[in-house]
Each structure stands twice: as C-alpha cells, then as structure tokens.
C-alpha cells in the first residue's frame, strides 16, 4: 500500500514540477517578448510624433514660402514710389526665404530620422514575430519532453511496484509450500522391528521358492540323461 501511495506521490510531484518548469520558462519568454513589444510600441509612438512634427514643419515652410512671395509682390508694387518701403519688403522677403530654407533643413533631418525609426520598428516587429513563434514551438516541445519524462518516471515506479507484488507472491508461495509439507511421522521402534522381521520372512520364502524350483529343474535334467 505504501508503494502505491509512493507511486502516486512521485507522479504527482513530477507533474507539478513539470507544470512549474513550463510556467517559469513561458513566464521568462513572455517577459522578454513583453519588453520587445513595449519597445515596438515606443517606436510607433515616436514615429507618430515625428510624422506630426514633420507635418507642422511642412506647414510652417509653406507659410514661409507664401510670405516670401507676398513680400516680393509688395516690394515690386512700392519700390518705384517708396524706396524705404521697398527695401523693407525686400528685407522681409529675404527673412522669409531664410526661414523657409531652415525649415526645409529641419524637415530633411526629421525625415531621415523617421526613416531610421521606421526601419528599426520593422526589425523589432520581425524579431517580435519570430520570438512569439519560437515561444509557441518551444512550449510545445517542452510540454512533449516533460510529458515523456513523467511517463518514464511512471514506468520506473511501475517496475518497483511490480517488484513489490512479485516478492509478496513469492512469500505467499513459500508459505503455501511449507503448509503442504507435513512433518515426518514419529518412528515406533517396536512396530519397525515387527515390520523388518515380516519383510525378512517374505524374502526367505521367496528365496526358498527359488531354490526349490532350481532343484527340481536340475533333477529333471538328470532323469532325462
């Protein structure tokens, strides 16, 4: 009975250990995947912010272009009649062009940065997909391998249990054999003496009969001769 309880305890402990191990491995893998997922999310947020910023820079650049054109037209209208006002308009046109060129440079820099972020996000998403697939595959392989170990442990304990029952059966068989074996009867000396005498008498009678038969055969041979 203790062996059976030990068998179930071993199987239960092995299964619990298997579950804990699988859960720990999957928890670690999930934590790694979670970190990469958060990195991907951060890159997406950064990408969205860059898009918004590039959009605002584009609007400011377009505004600078429109202002430069507007000041150019103003300068042309007043230059002949008012030199001072014409110079002022020309100066504002130049400042608008300078602002437009600065904004164009910022847009170029942010666009290049956006490309780097987008490529990094693509690499992270590819890595995330590969790790999720690998996690699923390893979890399946781990479950299969651990289940095999549990089964092997059950087979090993089954062998121990069979040994217990075999030894028990052997012990019972020995008891049954000993129960069937009766002790030798006690010898009665007087009875043995009578039986020995009777057996000797029977043997003497047999021997005497053999001798008589031999004598008769010899006498008959002499008569015939």
Secondary structure, DSSP 8 states (H G I E B T S, - for coil): -HHHHHHHHHHHHHHHHHHHHHHHHHHHHHHHHHHHHHHHHHHHHHHHHHHHHHHHHHHHHHHHHHHHHHHHHHHHHHTTT-HHHHHHHHHHHHHHHHHHHHHHHHHHHHHHHHHHHHHHHHHHHHHHHHHHHHHHHHHHHHHHHHHHHHHHHHHHHHHHHHHHHHHHHHHHHHHHHHHH--------HHHHHHHHHHHHHHHHHHHHHHHHHHHHHHHHHHHH-
